[in-house]
Amino acid sequence: MIKINNIEALRDFSTTVAYRAQDLGLEPGEWDFVTYNGGLQLYEDYEEMATDAMDDTKSPIKLLGKEYKASDIAREVDPAGWQAFVELGIASAIAINLIRKII
């Protein structure tokens, strides 16, 4: 995992809502989240976690003789619901002080 160089910038992690990219020594838009220990993450990392979580519990699904991944069906049938599922994972990680948004 890629980490920020200046871990001291995270000293008030539990009371900070978001961090400015420049304050972390990053380019704006380069990363989406920072972890409590300085790890950097993208939105796509949480999409991948949501995919793994859904596919581990509900895959494969047999439909008309073909097998499909539950996550693929969810994305196709209800894109807004899929996005809400991903964002729920992000909100949970923020609520338990694992990550903060980078703005």
C-alpha positions as CSV (number, residue, x, y, z in Angstrom):
1,M,0.0,0.0,0.0
2,I,1.3,3.5,-0.9
3,K,1.5,5.8,2.1
4,I,2.0,9.5,2.7
5,N,5.5,10.7,3.7
6,N,4.4,13.0,6.5
7,I,2.4,10.9,9.0
8,E,2.4,13.9,11.4
9,A,-0.2,15.5,9.1
10,L,-2.7,12.9,10.5
11,R,-2.2,13.6,14.2
12,D,-5.8,14.8,14.6
13,F,-7.3,11.9,12.5
14,S,-10.2,11.1,14.8
15,T,-11.5,14.7,14.8
16,T,-10.8,15.6,11.2
17,V,-13.5,15.3,8.6
18,A,-11.3,15.5,5.5
19,Y,-7.8,16.4,4.5
20,R,-6.7,18.7,1.7
21,A,-4.5,16.9,-0.8
22,Q,-1.8,19.6,-0.6
23,D,-1.6,19.3,3.2
24,L,-0.7,15.6,2.7
25,G,1.9,16.4,0.0
26,L,-0.4,15.0,-2.8
27,E,-1.7,16.3,-6.1
28,P,-5.5,17.1,-6.0
29,G,-7.6,14.3,-7.5
30,E,-4.7,11.8,-7.3
31,W,-6.2,9.8,-4.3
32,D,-9.6,9.7,-2.8
33,F,-9.0,8.5,0.8
34,V,-6.3,8.3,3.5
35,T,-6.2,5.7,6.2
36,Y,-5.5,6.3,9.9
37,N,-1.9,5.1,9.3
38,G,-1.3,7.1,6.2
39,G,-2.3,4.5,3.5
40,L,-3.8,5.9,0.3
41,Q,-6.9,4.5,-1.4
42,L,-9.1,5.1,-4.4
43,Y,-12.9,4.9,-4.7
44,E,-12.2,1.9,-7.0
45,D,-10.7,0.0,-4.0
46,Y,-14.1,0.2,-2.3
47,E,-15.9,-0.9,-5.4
48,E,-13.6,-3.9,-5.5
49,M,-14.3,-4.7,-1.8
50,A,-18.0,-4.4,-2.4
51,T,-17.7,-6.8,-5.4
52,D,-15.8,-9.3,-3.3
53,A,-18.2,-9.1,-0.4
54,M,-21.3,-9.6,-2.7
55,D,-19.7,-12.3,-4.8
56,D,-18.4,-14.2,-1.8
57,T,-22.0,-14.6,-0.4
58,K,-24.2,-14.8,-3.5
59,S,-22.2,-16.2,-6.4
60,P,-22.4,-17.7,-8.8
61,I,-26.1,-17.3,-9.7
62,K,-27.5,-19.7,-12.3
63,L,-29.9,-18.1,-14.7
64,L,-31.2,-19.8,-17.8
65,G,-28.3,-22.2,-17.8
66,K,-25.6,-19.6,-17.4
67,E,-23.6,-18.5,-14.4
68,Y,-23.4,-14.9,-13.4
69,K,-21.7,-13.0,-10.6
70,A,-24.0,-11.3,-8.1
71,S,-22.1,-8.1,-8.4
72,D,-22.4,-8.0,-12.2
73,I,-26.2,-8.5,-11.9
74,A,-26.4,-5.8,-9.2
75,R,-24.5,-3.3,-11.3
76,E,-26.6,-3.9,-14.4
77,V,-30.0,-4.1,-12.8
78,D,-29.7,-1.3,-10.2
79,P,-26.7,1.0,-10.8
80,A,-27.9,3.5,-8.2
81,G,-28.3,0.7,-5.6
82,W,-24.9,-0.6,-6.4
83,Q,-23.4,2.8,-5.9
84,A,-25.2,3.2,-2.6
85,F,-23.8,-0.2,-1.5
86,V,-20.2,0.9,-2.3
87,E,-20.8,4.2,-0.6
88,L,-22.2,2.5,2.5
89,G,-18.9,0.6,2.8
90,I,-17.1,4.0,2.6
91,A,-19.4,5.6,5.1
92,S,-18.8,2.7,7.5
93,A,-15.0,3.0,7.2
94,I,-15.3,6.7,7.9
95,A,-17.6,6.1,10.9
96,I,-15.2,3.7,12.6
97,N,-12.2,6.0,12.0
98,L,-10.4,3.9,9.4
99,I,-10.4,6.4,6.6
100,R,-10.9,10.1,5.8
101,K,-11.8,11.7,2.4
102,I,-9.1,13.6,0.6
103,I,-10.3,16.9,-1.0
